[in-house]
Amino acid sequence: MMKKAAVKKSAMYTVDLTKIDGDGAFPCPKCGVIISPDDETEEVYQIIETKVKGDDLAELMILCNKCGSTIKLTGFLQQSEG
């Protein structure tokens, strides 16, 4: 009898920044830890990928350090155009 290897698969979430009120902070969709754009320590999250269109930031992929979820942040272009 073979045991299946336990594979920890992290979830992928998308957060549209145009739907967030306030200073841009939001809770992680999985664990609820507050992710703030002002936090530069990388204790709560870390940036894993950036996508740029022209000179503008289009998307940002971050990793929640608490639960391991990958979060895609969108809505940058709409904010810069407004």
Secondary structure, 3 states (H helix, E strand, C coil): CCCCCCCCCCCEEEEEHHHCCCCCCEECCCCCCEECCCCCCCCCEEEEEEEEECCEEEEEEEEECCCCCEEEEECHHHHHHC
